[in-house]
Amino acid sequence: MTLDFSKLDGLVPAVVQDETSGEVLMVGFMNEEAWAITKRIGYVTFYSRTRNTLWTKGETSGNRLAVRQILIDCDDDTVLVKAAREGDGNVCHTGTRTCFTKIESEWTEAAR
């Protein structure tokens, strides 16, 4: 299966989900090289847009994301990576399990 890297300046969004709980852990971007490395080593590798470099999640913290399954969307331009959390299990750089911890209060109030 081939991803379409022609959009978003050669990047595809990569949504990472806990393989067991289904919780969304983080979202990053992959270029073709990050995609190839992820498939080759079995750990989620991203392309940093701010640092213009590749990075494998957990390479310094030990909190790696071991790939268990990869799904590609219908347009071939986004991936969903189901992963097992390694290390202490905290994925976010803030020390939390997931990067999605903030609740949009205006939306919550409007939904009532």
Secondary structure by P-SEA (a helix, b strand, c coil): ccccccccccbbbbbbcccccccccccccccaaaaaaaaacccbbbbbccccccccccccccbbbbbcbbbbcccccbbbbbbbbccccccccccccccccccaaaaaaaac
